[in-house]
Amino acid sequence: MKKAVSIFERNDKWYIHPDCLTITGPWIPGPPFLEVDRRDSVENKYQAIMKALQESKSGLPVPSNVSEELKPLFRMAKVRSWSEFAKGAKYVALDLMNDQIVITPHRKMKRYKSAFEPILEQAIRLPMDAGPEKIVEAISEALSHSQ
């Protein structure tokens, strides 16, 4: 089963949450919503990412309002909406499938400023057992490529 985590960098913080697959196919954000300082230790960042990865689930019902699912993230980041959050954010997707981690930077779409699209040619692949330092370093590198 594929597991997925979203990592946003905004105002020197990393906002991390699991992505969960619904019964009809779309991925949605799920709890827990975690915040770590960008300058925090590798171990603290790694622990937050692994906690979110453990909570990535499948088979969830489709929520009637995805914005409601994101309210804990908005409160944490002190914003009122997705567009306000996305305006100052960089985004990286971390996917785990078959013991391989794929970390993909994203850029804001030109037409829809609060939507992101993957930069596939800059995706970083690592084995699951790469260790905390290499995984966190790869996320930092992917965030530096995000736009």
C-alpha positions as CSV (number, residue, x, y, z in Angstrom):
1,M,0.0,0.0,0.0
2,K,1.2,3.5,-0.9
3,K,1.6,6.0,2.0
4,A,1.9,9.7,1.5
5,V,2.9,12.8,3.5
6,S,2.7,16.5,2.6
7,I,5.4,18.8,3.9
8,F,5.1,22.6,3.6
9,E,7.7,25.1,4.4
10,R,6.2,28.5,5.5
11,N,7.7,31.2,7.7
12,D,10.7,29.1,8.8
13,K,8.3,26.2,9.9
14,W,7.7,22.8,8.4
15,Y,4.0,21.9,8.4
16,I,3.6,18.1,8.0
17,H,0.5,16.0,7.7
18,P,-0.4,12.5,6.4
19,D,-2.3,12.2,3.1
20,C,-5.1,9.6,3.2
21,L,-6.7,7.8,0.2
22,T,-10.5,7.9,0.1
23,I,-12.7,5.0,-1.0
24,T,-13.4,6.8,-4.3
25,G,-9.8,7.7,-5.1
26,P,-8.8,11.3,-4.1
27,W,-6.1,11.8,-1.5
28,I,-7.1,14.1,1.4
29,P,-5.2,15.6,4.3
30,G,-5.5,13.8,7.6
31,P,-4.4,14.3,11.2
32,P,-2.1,14.7,12.9
33,F,-1.0,18.1,11.7
34,L,2.5,18.7,12.9
35,E,4.7,21.7,13.1
36,V,8.5,21.8,13.4
37,D,10.9,24.7,13.1
38,R,13.0,24.6,9.9
39,R,16.1,24.9,12.0
40,D,15.0,22.1,14.4
41,S,17.1,18.9,14.7
42,V,17.2,16.2,12.1
43,E,15.8,13.8,14.6
44,N,12.8,16.0,15.5
45,K,12.0,16.5,11.8
46,Y,12.4,12.8,11.1
47,Q,10.1,11.8,14.0
48,A,7.4,14.2,12.8
49,I,7.6,12.8,9.2
50,M,7.6,9.2,10.4
51,K,4.6,9.9,12.7
52,A,2.7,11.4,9.7
53,L,3.7,8.5,7.5
54,Q,2.3,6.0,10.0
55,E,-1.0,7.8,10.0
56,S,-1.4,7.8,6.2
57,K,-4.4,5.5,5.6
58,S,-6.6,4.3,2.8
59,G,-10.3,3.6,2.6
60,L,-11.5,6.8,4.2
61,P,-14.9,8.3,3.3
62,V,-14.8,11.4,1.2
63,P,-15.4,14.5,3.4
64,S,-18.1,16.9,2.4
65,N,-15.7,19.8,2.9
66,V,-12.0,19.4,2.6
67,S,-11.4,22.9,4.0
68,E,-12.8,21.7,7.3
69,E,-10.2,18.9,7.3
70,L,-7.5,21.6,7.0
71,K,-8.7,23.8,9.9
72,P,-6.1,22.5,12.3
73,L,-3.4,23.4,9.8
74,F,-4.8,26.9,9.4
75,R,-4.9,27.4,13.1
76,M,-1.3,26.2,13.5
77,A,-0.1,28.5,10.7
78,K,-2.3,31.4,11.9
79,V,-4.1,31.8,8.6
80,R,-7.8,31.8,7.7
81,S,-7.8,29.9,4.3
82,W,-6.0,27.6,2.0
83,S,-5.1,30.5,-0.4
84,E,-3.6,32.5,2.4
85,F,-1.6,29.4,3.6
86,A,-0.4,28.5,0.0
87,K,0.6,32.1,-0.8
88,G,3.8,31.8,1.3
89,A,4.4,28.1,1.2
90,K,6.7,25.7,-0.6
91,Y,5.4,22.1,-0.9
92,V,7.1,18.7,-1.1
93,A,5.3,15.4,-1.4
94,L,6.8,12.3,0.2
95,D,5.5,9.0,-1.1
96,L,6.4,5.6,0.3
97,M,5.8,2.5,-1.9
98,N,7.5,-0.8,-1.9
99,D,10.2,0.3,0.6
100,Q,11.2,3.3,-1.6
101,I,10.7,6.9,-0.7
102,V,10.1,9.4,-3.4
103,I,10.4,13.1,-2.5
104,T,8.9,15.4,-5.1
105,P,9.2,19.2,-5.1
106,H,6.2,21.2,-6.4
107,R,5.7,24.6,-7.9
108,K,2.7,26.9,-7.8
109,M,0.6,26.7,-10.9
110,K,0.6,29.9,-13.0
111,R,-3.1,30.0,-13.5
112,Y,-4.1,28.8,-10.0
113,K,-1.8,30.4,-7.5
114,S,-3.0,28.3,-4.5
115,A,-2.6,25.0,-6.4
116,F,0.7,23.1,-6.8
117,E,2.0,20.9,-9.5
118,P,4.9,18.4,-9.2
119,I,8.4,19.0,-10.6
120,L,8.9,15.3,-11.5
121,E,12.3,15.7,-13.1
122,Q,13.6,16.8,-9.7
123,A,12.1,14.0,-7.6
124,I,14.6,12.3,-5.2
125,R,14.4,8.5,-4.7
126,L,15.8,6.9,-1.5
127,P,15.4,3.4,0.1
128,M,13.2,3.4,3.1
129,D,16.2,2.5,5.3
130,A,18.3,5.5,4.1
131,G,18.2,6.9,7.6
132,P,17.0,10.1,9.2
133,E,19.9,12.3,8.0
134,K,19.6,11.4,4.4
135,I,15.8,11.6,4.3
136,V,15.6,15.0,6.0
137,E,18.5,16.3,3.8
138,A,16.6,15.1,0.7
139,I,13.4,16.9,1.9
140,S,15.4,20.1,2.5
141,E,16.9,19.8,-0.9
142,A,13.5,19.3,-2.5
143,L,12.1,22.3,-0.6
144,S,14.9,24.4,-2.1
145,H,13.7,23.3,-5.6
146,S,10.1,24.1,-4.8
147,Q,8.7,27.3,-6.2
